[in-house]
Amino acid sequence: MNILPIRDVSGEIALIPCPGRAGRGGTPRADLEPLHSWGAAWLVTLMESHELAFFGLEDLGLHARSAGLAWLHAPIADFAAPGAEFERVWARRGNEVQDHLRDGGRVAIHCLAGLGRTGTVAARILIELGYAPDEAVASVRAVRPGAIQSHDQLDYVMNRRWRHPNRTEGGIEDG
């Protein structure tokens, strides 16, 4: 578990690989227990439903809730920047996560390996809490080397693309 402290906020973010993933030797219950013991109140899952099904984790949300964690499923395609589905979920629930962090709470975020999508969303949260984009990327990578894996993910963070959803990388508006 890689812990990301947040400047000027007493909350913390854990950047983790997928709990209970086959091949890692864990079960959802065994992997979620340390999060609960650490004091996490939220588990943010960034894997798509077909990935969860592939690893036999369709019930991850139920396991999270039975471990005492609120569960937020905000899927992002592997190696991609957050898309429309993530943005819809985050628009509805992201403020709850941020408020929890501002109040000193702890949040765990995961994708499959806990690197690309996890690092991207952690950096976005830092920016939403007042960090500059380059500072957010550096902070995330300091605690989770290799985080924010693809050019698309880095561009999303550095250019705050969620603020301009119709803007392409080159700055040209779509339709």
VMD Tcl script that builds the backbone (N, CA, C; Angstrom):
set m [mol new atoms 525]
animate dup $m
set s [atomselect $m all]
$s set {name element resname resid chain x y z} {
  {N N MET 1 A 0.863 -1.171 0.000}
  {CA C MET 1 A 0.000 0.000 0.000}
  {C C MET 1 A 0.908 1.232 0.000}
  {N N ASN 2 A 0.737 2.077 -1.014}
  {CA C ASN 2 A 1.503 3.314 -1.105}
  {C C ASN 2 A 0.610 4.459 -0.645}
  {N N ILE 3 A 1.049 5.181 0.385}
  {CA C ILE 3 A 0.233 6.229 0.997}
  {C C ILE 3 A 0.660 7.592 0.475}
  {N N LEU 4 A -0.306 8.332 -0.036}
  {CA C LEU 4 A -0.090 9.667 -0.573}
  {C C LEU 4 A -0.649 10.695 0.405}
  {N N PRO 5 A 0.228 11.411 1.126}
  {CA C PRO 5 A -0.268 12.490 1.983}
  {C C PRO 5 A -0.686 13.670 1.107}
  {N N ILE 6 A -1.584 14.494 1.615}
  {CA C ILE 6 A -2.081 15.633 0.851}
  {C C ILE 6 A -1.788 16.912 1.620}
  {N N ARG 7 A -1.032 17.787 1.005}
  {CA C ARG 7 A -0.657 19.055 1.623}
  {C C ARG 7 A -1.913 19.864 1.985}
  {N N ASP 8 A -1.891 20.470 3.145}
  {CA C ASP 8 A -2.974 21.335 3.632}
  {C C ASP 8 A -4.288 20.598 3.887}
  {N N VAL 9 A -4.269 19.292 3.791}
  {CA C VAL 9 A -5.446 18.468 4.058}
  {C C VAL 9 A -4.945 17.293 4.884}
  {N N SER 10 A -5.651 16.926 5.917}
  {CA C SER 10 A -5.150 15.840 6.765}
  {C C SER 10 A -5.496 14.452 6.245}
  {N N GLY 11 A -6.302 14.364 5.186}
  {CA C GLY 11 A -6.633 13.069 4.615}
  {C C GLY 11 A -5.481 12.483 3.827}
  {N N GLU 12 A -5.606 11.193 3.503}
  {CA C GLU 12 A -4.579 10.488 2.744}
  {C C GLU 12 A -5.232 9.564 1.723}
  {N N ILE 13 A -4.470 9.290 0.659}
  {CA C ILE 13 A -4.917 8.382 -0.392}
  {C C ILE 13 A -3.970 7.188 -0.432}
  {N N ALA 14 A -4.535 5.983 -0.450}
  {CA C ALA 14 A -3.740 4.772 -0.667}
  {C C ALA 14 A -3.864 4.396 -2.137}
  {N N LEU 15 A -2.727 4.218 -2.795}
  {CA C LEU 15 A -2.686 3.778 -4.184}
  {C C LEU 15 A -2.341 2.296 -4.158}
  {N N ILE 16 A -3.277 1.460 -4.604}
  {CA C ILE 16 A -3.125 0.015 -4.428}
  {C C ILE 16 A -3.449 -0.747 -5.715}
  {N N PRO 17 A -2.906 -1.969 -5.848}
  {CA C PRO 17 A -3.366 -2.849 -6.929}
  {C C PRO 17 A -4.736 -3.419 -6.574}
  {N N CYS 18 A -5.341 -4.077 -7.524}
  {CA C CYS 18 A -6.687 -4.612 -7.344}
  {C C CYS 18 A -6.762 -5.597 -6.181}
  {N N PRO 19 A -7.628 -5.348 -5.209}
  {CA C PRO 19 A -7.800 -6.283 -4.096}
  {C C PRO 19 A -8.393 -7.608 -4.580}
  {N N GLY 20 A -7.819 -8.706 -4.109}
  {CA C GLY 20 A -8.359 -10.024 -4.406}
  {C C GLY 20 A -8.041 -10.557 -5.784}
  {N N ARG 21 A -7.160 -9.907 -6.500}
  {CA C ARG 21 A -6.851 -10.326 -7.864}
  {C C ARG 21 A -6.205 -11.707 -7.873}
  {N N ALA 22 A -6.745 -12.581 -8.693}
  {CA C ALA 22 A -6.180 -13.925 -8.842}
  {C C ALA 22 A -4.740 -13.811 -9.319}
  {N N GLY 23 A -3.912 -14.689 -8.833}
  {CA C GLY 23 A -2.511 -14.661 -9.213}
  {C C GLY 23 A -1.644 -13.901 -8.226}
  {N N ARG 24 A -2.273 -13.104 -7.367}
  {CA C ARG 24 A -1.529 -12.387 -6.340}
  {C C ARG 24 A -1.630 -13.118 -5.008}
  {N N GLY 25 A -2.459 -14.167 -4.956}
  {CA C GLY 25 A -2.565 -14.967 -3.746}
  {C C GLY 25 A -3.552 -14.437 -2.729}
  {N N GLY 26 A -4.162 -13.302 -3.001}
  {CA C GLY 26 A -5.083 -12.716 -2.036}
  {C C GLY 26 A -6.527 -13.036 -2.351}
  {N N THR 27 A -7.367 -12.741 -1.405}
  {CA C THR 27 A -8.806 -12.794 -1.608}
  {C C THR 27 A -9.315 -11.389 -1.352}
  {N N PRO 28 A -10.491 -11.055 -1.854}
  {CA C PRO 28 A -10.997 -9.712 -1.569}
  {C C PRO 28 A -11.020 -9.409 -0.072}
  {N N ARG 29 A -11.516 -10.336 0.717}
  {CA C ARG 29 A -11.606 -10.101 2.160}
  {C C ARG 29 A -10.222 -9.871 2.769}
  {N N ALA 30 A -9.251 -10.723 2.428}
  {CA C ALA 30 A -7.899 -10.596 2.990}
  {C C ALA 30 A -7.222 -9.308 2.537}
  {N N ASP 31 A -7.455 -8.909 1.284}
  {CA C ASP 31 A -6.819 -7.696 0.773}
  {C C ASP 31 A -7.503 -6.418 1.256}
  {N N LEU 32 A -8.782 -6.497 1.587}
  {CA C LEU 32 A -9.500 -5.308 2.055}
  {C C LEU 32 A -9.304 -5.059 3.548}
  {N N GLU 33 A -9.003 -6.091 4.306}
  {CA C GLU 33 A -8.832 -5.935 5.757}
  {C C GLU 33 A -7.758 -4.908 6.116}
  {N N PRO 34 A -6.572 -4.925 5.480}
  {CA C PRO 34 A -5.573 -3.903 5.819}
  {C C PRO 34 A -6.051 -2.476 5.526}
  {N N LEU 35 A -6.890 -2.316 4.509}
  {CA C LEU 35 A -7.432 -0.982 4.211}
  {C C LEU 35 A -8.338 -0.513 5.340}
  {N N HIS 36 A -9.181 -1.427 5.800}
  {CA C HIS 36 A -10.070 -1.097 6.913}
  {C C HIS 36 A -9.253 -0.787 8.169}
  {N N SER 37 A -8.236 -1.598 8.435}
  {CA C SER 37 A -7.378 -1.368 9.610}
  {C C SER 37 A -6.642 -0.039 9.517}
  {N N TRP 38 A -6.241 0.355 8.312}
  {CA C TRP 38 A -5.569 1.630 8.074}
  {C C TRP 38 A -6.523 2.804 8.301}
  {N N GLY 39 A -7.812 2.539 8.197}
  {CA C GLY 39 A -8.803 3.585 8.418}
  {C C GLY 39 A -9.463 4.104 7.163}
  {N N ALA 40 A -9.297 3.401 6.052}
  {CA C ALA 40 A -9.961 3.821 4.816}
  {C C ALA 40 A -11.466 3.722 4.991}
  {N N ALA 41 A -12.161 4.708 4.461}
  {CA C ALA 41 A -13.616 4.683 4.472}
  {C C ALA 41 A -14.176 4.483 3.066}
  {N N TRP 42 A -13.349 4.703 2.052}
  {CA C TRP 42 A -13.770 4.591 0.660}
  {C C TRP 42 A -12.828 3.666 -0.105}
  {N N LEU 43 A -13.387 2.894 -1.035}
  {CA C LEU 43 A -12.626 2.162 -2.037}
  {C C LEU 43 A -13.128 2.634 -3.395}
  {N N VAL 44 A -12.232 3.234 -4.176}
  {CA C VAL 44 A -12.565 3.709 -5.520}
  {C C VAL 44 A -11.977 2.711 -6.514}
  {N N THR 45 A -12.848 2.058 -7.271}
  {CA C THR 45 A -12.458 1.050 -8.253}
  {C C THR 45 A -12.501 1.666 -9.638}
  {N N LEU 46 A -11.368 1.608 -10.353}
  {CA C LEU 46 A -11.260 2.216 -11.677}
  {C C LEU 46 A -11.268 1.190 -12.804}
  {N N MET 47 A -11.310 -0.091 -12.469}
  {CA C MET 47 A -11.341 -1.146 -13.483}
  {C C MET 47 A -12.718 -1.199 -14.134}
  {N N GLU 48 A -12.733 -1.612 -15.394}
  {CA C GLU 48 A -13.997 -1.783 -16.090}
  {C C GLU 48 A -14.661 -3.089 -15.638}
  {N N SER 49 A -15.959 -3.177 -15.828}
  {CA C SER 49 A -16.718 -4.349 -15.381}
  {C C SER 49 A -16.195 -5.642 -15.989}
  {N N HIS 50 A -15.811 -5.621 -17.272}
  {CA C HIS 50 A -15.313 -6.854 -17.897}
  {C C HIS 50 A -13.989 -7.293 -17.267}
  {N N GLU 51 A -13.172 -6.362 -16.787}
  {CA C GLU 51 A -11.932 -6.731 -16.096}
  {C C GLU 51 A -12.240 -7.382 -14.755}
  {N N LEU 52 A -13.171 -6.785 -14.021}
  {CA C LEU 52 A -13.563 -7.370 -12.737}
  {C C LEU 52 A -14.088 -8.788 -12.948}
  {N N ALA 53 A -14.904 -8.975 -13.996}
  {CA C ALA 53 A -15.444 -10.304 -14.289}
  {C C ALA 53 A -14.330 -11.283 -14.657}
  {N N PHE 54 A -13.360 -10.844 -15.440}
  {CA C PHE 54 A -12.249 -11.709 -15.850}
  {C C PHE 54 A -11.507 -12.258 -14.637}
  {N N PHE 55 A -11.350 -11.433 -13.611}
  {CA C PHE 55 A -10.636 -11.854 -12.406}
  {C C PHE 55 A -11.571 -12.417 -11.333}
  {N N GLY 56 A -12.843 -12.631 -11.681}
  {CA C GLY 56 A -13.793 -13.204 -10.734}
  {C C GLY 56 A -14.158 -12.259 -9.603}
  {N N LEU 57 A -14.114 -10.959 -9.886}
  {CA C LEU 57 A -14.345 -9.954 -8.838}
  {C C LEU 57 A -15.610 -9.133 -9.079}
  {N N GLU 58 A -16.613 -9.757 -9.691}
  {CA C GLU 58 A -17.869 -9.053 -9.933}
  {C C GLU 58 A -18.492 -8.536 -8.640}
  {N N ASP 59 A -18.200 -9.206 -7.526}
  {CA C ASP 59 A -18.775 -8.838 -6.230}
  {C C ASP 59 A -17.835 -7.984 -5.380}
  {N N LEU 60 A -16.856 -7.339 -5.989}
  {CA C LEU 60 A -15.906 -6.545 -5.215}
  {C C LEU 60 A -16.612 -5.467 -4.395}
  {N N GLY 61 A -17.627 -4.846 -4.953}
  {CA C GLY 61 A -18.371 -3.826 -4.214}
  {C C GLY 61 A -19.022 -4.384 -2.960}
  {N N LEU 62 A -19.575 -5.590 -3.053}
  {CA C LEU 62 A -20.176 -6.234 -1.878}
  {C C LEU 62 A -19.115 -6.533 -0.825}
  {N N HIS 63 A -17.956 -7.021 -1.279}
  {CA C HIS 63 A -16.856 -7.289 -0.344}
  {C C HIS 63 A -16.396 -5.994 0.327}
  {N N ALA 64 A -16.314 -4.924 -0.447}
  {CA C ALA 64 A -15.886 -3.637 0.120}
  {C C ALA 64 A -16.870 -3.177 1.191}
  {N N ARG 65 A -18.150 -3.225 0.855}
  {CA C ARG 65 A -19.160 -2.773 1.826}
  {C C ARG 65 A -19.158 -3.647 3.078}
  {N N SER 66 A -18.959 -4.964 2.916}
  {CA C SER 66 A -18.930 -5.818 4.109}
  {C C SER 66 A -17.664 -5.594 4.927}
  {N N ALA 67 A -16.640 -4.989 4.318}
  {CA C ALA 67 A -15.421 -4.629 5.062}
  {C C ALA 67 A -15.537 -3.224 5.656}
  {N N GLY 68 A -16.715 -2.608 5.525}
  {CA C GLY 68 A -16.928 -1.285 6.108}
  {C C GLY 68 A -16.502 -0.126 5.231}
  {N N LEU 69 A -16.322 -0.376 3.924}
  {CA C LEU 69 A -15.885 0.671 3.004}
  {C C LEU 69 A -17.027 1.095 2.090}
  {N N ALA 70 A -17.170 2.389 1.867}
  {CA C ALA 70 A -18.053 2.862 0.809}
  {C C ALA 70 A -17.365 2.518 -0.505}
  {N N TRP 71 A -18.127 2.091 -1.512}
  {CA C TRP 71 A -17.535 1.668 -2.781}
  {C C TRP 71 A -17.996 2.572 -3.895}
  {N N LEU 72 A -17.049 3.062 -4.668}
  {CA C LEU 72 A -17.337 3.891 -5.835}
  {C C LEU 72 A -16.703 3.227 -7.050}
  {N N HIS 73 A -17.523 2.827 -8.002}
  {CA C HIS 73 A -17.033 2.222 -9.240}
  {C C HIS 73 A -17.079 3.288 -10.325}
  {N N ALA 74 A -15.894 3.743 -10.745}
  {CA C ALA 74 A -15.756 4.796 -11.748}
  {C C ALA 74 A -14.799 4.287 -12.830}
  {N N PRO 75 A -15.296 3.465 -13.756}
  {CA C PRO 75 A -14.418 2.749 -14.675}
  {C C PRO 75 A -13.699 3.616 -15.704}
  {N N ILE 76 A -12.465 3.177 -15.998}
  {CA C ILE 76 A -11.604 3.790 -17.010}
  {C C ILE 76 A -10.949 2.632 -17.764}
  {N N ALA 77 A -10.845 2.734 -19.082}
  {CA C ALA 77 A -10.161 1.705 -19.872}
  {C C ALA 77 A -8.679 1.671 -19.503}
  {N N ASP 78 A -8.104 0.472 -19.522}
  {CA C ASP 78 A -6.700 0.294 -19.163}
  {C C ASP 78 A -5.800 1.141 -20.067}
  {N N PHE 79 A -4.842 1.809 -19.492}
  {CA C PHE 79 A -3.868 2.689 -20.140}
  {C C PHE 79 A -4.490 3.956 -20.731}
  {N N ALA 80 A -5.775 4.171 -20.532}
  {CA C ALA 80 A -6.446 5.351 -21.081}
  {C C ALA 80 A -6.618 6.414 -20.005}
  {N N ALA 81 A -6.883 7.616 -20.465}
  {CA C ALA 81 A -7.288 8.688 -19.560}
  {C C ALA 81 A -8.768 8.492 -19.238}
  {N N PRO 82 A -9.236 9.072 -18.160}
  {CA C PRO 82 A -10.659 8.975 -17.847}
  {C C PRO 82 A -11.524 9.462 -19.010}
  {N N GLY 83 A -12.592 8.713 -19.266}
  {CA C GLY 83 A -13.517 9.043 -20.342}
  {C C GLY 83 A -14.876 9.447 -19.797}
  {N N ALA 84 A -15.866 9.408 -20.673}
  {CA C ALA 84 A -17.202 9.898 -20.342}
  {C C ALA 84 A -17.833 9.157 -19.165}
  {N N GLU 85 A -17.668 7.831 -19.104}
  {CA C GLU 85 A -18.297 7.084 -18.008}
  {C C GLU 85 A -17.704 7.488 -16.661}
  {N N PHE 86 A -16.372 7.575 -16.589}
  {CA C PHE 86 A -15.736 8.033 -15.352}
  {C C PHE 86 A -16.236 9.426 -15.001}
  {N N GLU 87 A -16.267 10.328 -15.975}
  {CA C GLU 87 A -16.648 11.720 -15.705}
  {C C GLU 87 A -18.076 11.819 -15.173}
  {N N ARG 88 A -18.983 10.982 -15.697}
  {CA C ARG 88 A -20.367 10.989 -15.190}
  {C C ARG 88 A -20.408 10.573 -13.721}
  {N N VAL 89 A -19.690 9.498 -13.400}
  {CA C VAL 89 A -19.664 9.015 -12.012}
  {C C VAL 89 A -18.998 10.051 -11.115}
  {N N TRP 90 A -17.871 10.594 -11.550}
  {CA C TRP 90 A -17.121 11.547 -10.725}
  {C C TRP 90 A -17.918 12.834 -10.507}
  {N N ALA 91 A -18.682 13.256 -11.509}
  {CA C ALA 91 A -19.509 14.460 -11.359}
  {C C ALA 91 A -20.550 14.266 -10.255}
  {N N ARG 92 A -21.039 13.039 -10.111}
  {CA C ARG 92 A -22.043 12.753 -9.079}
  {C C ARG 92 A -21.437 12.517 -7.708}
  {N N ARG 93 A -20.258 11.877 -7.649}
  {CA C ARG 93 A -19.755 11.410 -6.356}
  {C C ARG 93 A -18.378 11.924 -5.962}
  {N N GLY 94 A -17.653 12.531 -6.880}
  {CA C GLY 94 A -16.291 12.975 -6.594}
  {C C GLY 94 A -16.192 13.941 -5.431}
  {N N ASN 95 A -17.183 14.814 -5.296}
  {CA C ASN 95 A -17.151 15.771 -4.182}
  {C C ASN 95 A -17.212 15.070 -2.830}
  {N N GLU 96 A -17.911 13.944 -2.756}
  {CA C GLU 96 A -17.968 13.192 -1.499}
  {C C GLU 96 A -16.582 12.681 -1.114}
  {N N VAL 97 A -15.845 12.191 -2.106}
  {CA C VAL 97 A -14.487 11.700 -1.862}
  {C C VAL 97 A -13.599 12.854 -1.413}
  {N N GLN 98 A -13.659 13.974 -2.130}
  {CA C GLN 98 A -12.845 15.138 -1.772}
  {C C GLN 98 A -13.196 15.667 -0.382}
  {N N ASP 99 A -14.482 15.755 -0.084}
  {CA C ASP 99 A -14.893 16.233 1.245}
  {C C ASP 99 A -14.374 15.307 2.339}
  {N N HIS 100 A -14.415 14.010 2.076}
  {CA C HIS 100 A -13.907 13.042 3.053}
  {C C HIS 100 A -12.414 13.278 3.302}
  {N N LEU 101 A -11.662 13.511 2.243}
  {CA C LEU 101 A -10.227 13.787 2.386}
  {C C LEU 101 A -9.991 15.101 3.122}
  {N N ARG 102 A -10.761 16.123 2.789}
  {CA C ARG 102 A -10.624 17.417 3.481}
  {C C ARG 102 A -10.901 17.279 4.975}
  {N N ASP 103 A -11.796 16.359 5.321}
  {CA C ASP 103 A -12.154 16.138 6.725}
  {C C ASP 103 A -11.185 15.202 7.439}
  {N N GLY 104 A -10.079 14.859 6.776}
  {CA C GLY 104 A -9.073 14.003 7.402}
  {C C GLY 104 A -9.252 12.524 7.143}
  {N N GLY 105 A -10.160 12.178 6.248}
  {CA C GLY 105 A -10.424 10.774 5.966}
  {C C GLY 105 A -9.399 10.140 5.048}
  {N N ARG 106 A -9.533 8.843 4.909}
  {CA C ARG 106 A -8.621 8.056 4.077}
  {C C ARG 106 A -9.406 7.343 2.984}
  {N N VAL 107 A -8.826 7.356 1.789}
  {CA C VAL 107 A -9.457 6.795 0.601}
  {C C VAL 107 A -8.450 5.882 -0.095}
  {N N ALA 108 A -8.884 4.701 -0.511}
  {CA C ALA 108 A -8.045 3.793 -1.300}
  {C C ALA 108 A -8.540 3.810 -2.739}
  {N N ILE 109 A -7.598 3.920 -3.672}
  {CA C ILE 109 A -7.916 3.933 -5.097}
  {C C ILE 109 A -7.149 2.792 -5.750}
  {N N HIS 110 A -7.819 2.071 -6.668}
  {CA C HIS 110 A -7.119 0.993 -7.371}
  {C C HIS 110 A -7.609 0.845 -8.795}
  {N N CYS 111 A -6.703 0.334 -9.612}
  {CA C CYS 111 A -7.027 -0.203 -10.923}
  {C C CYS 111 A -6.485 -1.629 -10.902}
  {N N LEU 112 A -5.975 -2.141 -11.989}
  {CA C LEU 112 A -5.449 -3.505 -11.956}
  {C C LEU 112 A -4.115 -3.562 -11.210}
  {N N ALA 113 A -3.153 -2.766 -11.647}
  {CA C ALA 113 A -1.824 -2.776 -11.017}
  {C C ALA 113 A -1.635 -1.651 -10.011}
  {N N GLY 114 A -2.549 -0.690 -9.994}
  {CA C GLY 114 A -2.406 0.444 -9.077}
  {C C GLY 114 A -1.431 1.488 -9.578}
  {N N LEU 115 A -1.261 1.585 -10.889}
  {CA C LEU 115 A -0.286 2.517 -11.457}
  {C C LEU 115 A -0.929 3.577 -12.352}
  {N N GLY 116 A -1.351 3.175 -13.553}
  {CA C GLY 116 A -1.798 4.142 -14.547}
  {C C GLY 116 A -3.064 4.888 -14.182}
  {N N ARG 117 A -4.170 4.175 -14.153}
  {CA C ARG 117 A -5.454 4.812 -13.849}
  {C C ARG 117 A -5.479 5.329 -12.419}
  {N N THR 118 A -4.924 4.545 -11.505}
  {CA C THR 118 A -4.889 4.942 -10.094}
  {C C THR 118 A -4.105 6.231 -9.920}
  {N N GLY 119 A -2.918 6.297 -10.498}
  {CA C GLY 119 A -2.099 7.500 -10.391}
  {C C GLY 119 A -2.748 8.702 -11.039}
  {N N THR 120 A -3.409 8.475 -12.171}
  {CA C THR 120 A -4.079 9.561 -12.884}
  {C C THR 120 A -5.181 10.176 -12.031}
  {N N VAL 121 A -6.016 9.340 -11.439}
  {CA C VAL 121 A -7.120 9.850 -10.617}
  {C C VAL 121 A -6.588 10.464 -9.326}
  {N N ALA 122 A -5.559 9.880 -8.737}
  {CA C ALA 122 A -4.966 10.484 -7.534}
  {C C ALA 122 A -4.421 11.875 -7.852}
  {N N ALA 123 A -3.754 12.023 -9.002}
  {CA C ALA 123 A -3.235 13.338 -9.396}
  {C C ALA 123 A -4.376 14.319 -9.635}
  {N N ARG 124 A -5.451 13.859 -10.255}
  {CA C ARG 124 A -6.599 14.744 -10.469}
  {C C ARG 124 A -7.157 15.234 -9.131}
  {N N ILE 125 A -7.279 14.329 -8.173}
  {CA C ILE 125 A -7.785 14.736 -6.857}
  {C C ILE 125 A -6.871 15.790 -6.245}
  {N N LEU 126 A -5.564 15.596 -6.339}
  {CA C LEU 126 A -4.637 16.599 -5.798}
  {C C LEU 126 A -4.842 17.947 -6.474}
  {N N ILE 127 A -5.026 17.952 -7.787}
  {CA C ILE 127 A -5.265 19.209 -8.506}
  {C C ILE 127 A -6.568 19.838 -8.033}
  {N N GLU 128 A -7.593 19.031 -7.866}
  {CA C GLU 128 A -8.876 19.555 -7.388}
  {C C GLU 128 A -8.765 20.089 -5.959}
  {N N LEU 129 A -7.750 19.637 -5.231}
  {CA C LEU 129 A -7.518 20.125 -3.867}
  {C C LEU 129 A -6.456 21.222 -3.818}
  {N N GLY 130 A -6.053 21.753 -4.988}
  {CA C GLY 130 A -5.196 22.927 -5.010}
  {C C GLY 130 A -3.781 22.771 -5.529}
  {N N TYR 131 A -3.364 21.575 -5.898}
  {CA C TYR 131 A -2.017 21.371 -6.433}
  {C C TYR 131 A -1.936 21.855 -7.882}
  {N N ALA 132 A -0.754 22.280 -8.311}
  {CA C ALA 132 A -0.475 22.502 -9.727}
  {C C ALA 132 A -0.310 21.130 -10.381}
  {N N PRO 133 A -0.630 20.992 -11.677}
  {CA C PRO 133 A -0.526 19.680 -12.318}
  {C C PRO 133 A 0.845 19.019 -12.197}
  {N N ASP 134 A 1.927 19.755 -12.430}
  {CA C ASP 134 A 3.252 19.135 -12.348}
  {C C ASP 134 A 3.574 18.695 -10.926}
  {N N GLU 135 A 3.109 19.454 -9.961}
  {CA C GLU 135 A 3.310 19.107 -8.553}
  {C C GLU 135 A 2.504 17.850 -8.186}
  {N N ALA 136 A 1.294 17.744 -8.732}
  {CA C ALA 136 A 0.457 16.570 -8.472}
  {C C ALA 136 A 1.110 15.310 -9.035}
  {N N VAL 137 A 1.604 15.390 -10.269}
  {CA C VAL 137 A 2.264 14.237 -10.890}
  {C C VAL 137 A 3.494 13.835 -10.081}
  {N N ALA 138 A 4.311 14.807 -9.712}
  {CA C ALA 138 A 5.528 14.511 -8.940}
  {C C ALA 138 A 5.187 13.896 -7.587}
  {N N SER 139 A 4.153 14.393 -6.927}
  {CA C SER 139 A 3.757 13.862 -5.619}
  {C C SER 139 A 3.296 12.414 -5.728}
  {N N VAL 140 A 2.488 12.131 -6.743}
  {CA C VAL 140 A 1.994 10.765 -6.938}
  {C C VAL 140 A 3.151 9.828 -7.268}
  {N N ARG 141 A 4.022 10.247 -8.171}
  {CA C ARG 141 A 5.141 9.385 -8.576}
  {C C ARG 141 A 6.175 9.212 -7.469}
  {N N ALA 142 A 6.239 10.153 -6.545}
  {CA C ALA 142 A 7.177 10.016 -5.421}
  {C C ALA 142 A 6.785 8.855 -4.514}
  {N N VAL 143 A 5.476 8.620 -4.364}
  {CA C VAL 143 A 5.031 7.522 -3.500}
  {C C VAL 143 A 4.717 6.249 -4.283}
  {N N ARG 144 A 4.468 6.378 -5.585}
  {CA C ARG 144 A 4.139 5.209 -6.426}
  {C C ARG 144 A 4.892 5.341 -7.745}
  {N N PRO 145 A 6.192 4.990 -7.727}
  {CA C PRO 145 A 6.985 5.082 -8.958}
  {C C PRO 145 A 6.319 4.309 -10.102}
  {N N GLY 146 A 6.327 4.904 -11.277}
  {CA C GLY 146 A 5.696 4.292 -12.441}
  {C C GLY 146 A 4.247 4.691 -12.625}
  {N N ALA 147 A 3.699 5.457 -11.692}
  {CA C ALA 147 A 2.298 5.874 -11.786}
  {C C ALA 147 A 2.105 6.834 -12.956}
  {N N ILE 148 A 0.888 6.864 -13.454}
  {CA C ILE 148 A 0.495 7.667 -14.620}
  {C C ILE 148 A 1.334 7.175 -15.799}
  {N N GLN 149 A 0.895 6.062 -16.374}
  {CA C GLN 149 A 1.722 5.294 -17.301}
  {C C GLN 149 A 1.726 5.771 -18.743}
  {N N SER 150 A 0.609 6.243 -19.254}
  {CA C SER 150 A 0.540 6.547 -20.685}
  {C C SER 150 A 0.604 8.050 -20.945}
  {N N HIS 151 A 0.956 8.369 -22.183}
  {CA C HIS 151 A 0.981 9.778 -22.599}
  {C C HIS 151 A -0.410 10.398 -22.437}
  {N N ASP 152 A -1.446 9.630 -22.790}
  {CA C ASP 152 A -2.818 10.125 -22.686}
  {C C ASP 152 A -3.176 10.462 -21.236}
  {N N GLN 153 A -2.752 9.612 -20.305}
  {CA C GLN 153 A -3.017 9.876 -18.886}
  {C C GLN 153 A -2.274 11.117 -18.416}
  {N N LEU 154 A -1.011 11.246 -18.804}
  {CA C LEU 154 A -0.227 12.413 -18.404}
  {C C LEU 154 A -0.803 13.687 -19.006}
  {N N ASP 155 A -1.200 13.638 -20.269}
  {CA C ASP 155 A -1.808 14.804 -20.915}
  {C C ASP 155 A -3.099 15.211 -20.211}
  {N N TYR 156 A -3.892 14.233 -19.832}
  {CA C TYR 156 A -5.151 14.491 -19.125}
  {C C TYR 156 A -4.892 15.284 -17.847}
  {N N VAL 157 A -3.874 14.875 -17.106}
  {CA C VAL 157 A -3.553 15.547 -15.842}
  {C C VAL 157 A -2.922 16.913 -16.095}
  {N N MET 158 A -1.909 16.959 -16.931}
  {CA C MET 158 A -1.160 18.203 -17.129}
  {C C MET 158 A -2.014 19.305 -17.747}
  {N N ASN 159 A -2.950 18.927 -18.610}
  {CA C ASN 159 A -3.795 19.917 -19.278}
  {C C ASN 159 A -5.193 20.007 -18.683}
  {N N ARG 160 A -5.392 19.335 -17.545}
  {CA C ARG 160 A -6.686 19.356 -16.851}
  {C C ARG 160 A -7.835 19.158 -17.839}
  {N N ARG 161 A -7.724 18.107 -18.649}
  {CA C ARG 161 A -8.699 17.907 -19.727}
  {C C ARG 161 A -10.134 17.764 -19.243}
  {N N TRP 162 A -10.367 17.376 -18.000}
  {CA C TRP 162 A -11.746 17.244 -17.517}
  {C C TRP 162 A -12.450 18.596 -17.499}
  {N N ARG 163 A -11.691 19.686 -17.488}
  {CA C ARG 163 A -12.302 21.021 -17.514}
  {C C ARG 163 A -12.739 21.418 -18.913}
  {N N HIS 164 A -12.192 20.760 -19.922}
  {CA C HIS 164 A -12.493 21.053 -21.324}
  {C C HIS 164 A -12.720 19.734 -22.054}
  {N N PRO 165 A -13.836 19.047 -21.781}
  {CA C PRO 165 A -14.013 17.685 -22.284}
  {C C PRO 165 A -14.072 17.567 -23.805}
  {N N ASN 166 A -14.370 18.634 -24.527}
  {CA C ASN 166 A -14.451 18.551 -25.986}
  {C C ASN 166 A -13.166 18.972 -26.673}
  {N N ARG 167 A -12.145 19.243 -25.901}
  {CA C ARG 167 A -10.881 19.703 -26.471}
  {C C ARG 167 A -9.980 18.501 -26.726}
  {N N THR 168 A -9.390 18.458 -27.887}
  {CA C THR 168 A -8.443 17.397 -28.203}
  {C C THR 168 A -7.065 17.827 -27.744}
  {N N GLU 169 A -6.101 16.913 -27.877}
  {CA C GLU 169 A -4.734 17.223 -27.462}
  {C C GLU 169 A -4.199 18.463 -28.152}
  {N N GLY 170 A -4.528 18.650 -29.427}
  {CA C GLY 170 A -4.011 19.787 -30.178}
  {C C GLY 170 A -4.750 21.083 -29.908}
  {N N GLY 171 A -5.758 21.045 -29.059}
  {CA C GLY 171 A -6.473 22.262 -28.703}
  {C C GLY 171 A -7.616 22.602 -29.636}
  {N N ILE 172 A -7.984 21.699 -30.538}
  {CA C ILE 172 A -9.063 21.960 -31.480}
  {C C ILE 172 A -10.347 21.388 -30.905}
  {N N GLU 173 A -11.389 22.181 -30.947}
  {CA C GLU 173 A -12.675 21.718 -30.431}
  {C C GLU 173 A -13.273 20.675 -31.369}
  {N N ASP 174 A -13.794 19.609 -30.801}
  {CA C ASP 174 A -14.526 18.610 -31.582}
  {C C ASP 174 A -15.948 19.102 -31.782}
  {N N GLY 175 A -16.507 18.896 -32.991}
  {CA C GLY 175 A -17.897 19.185 -33.338}
  {C C GLY 175 A -18.502 20.207 -32.530}
}
mol reanalyze $m
mol bondsrecalc $m
mol representation Tube
mol addrep $m
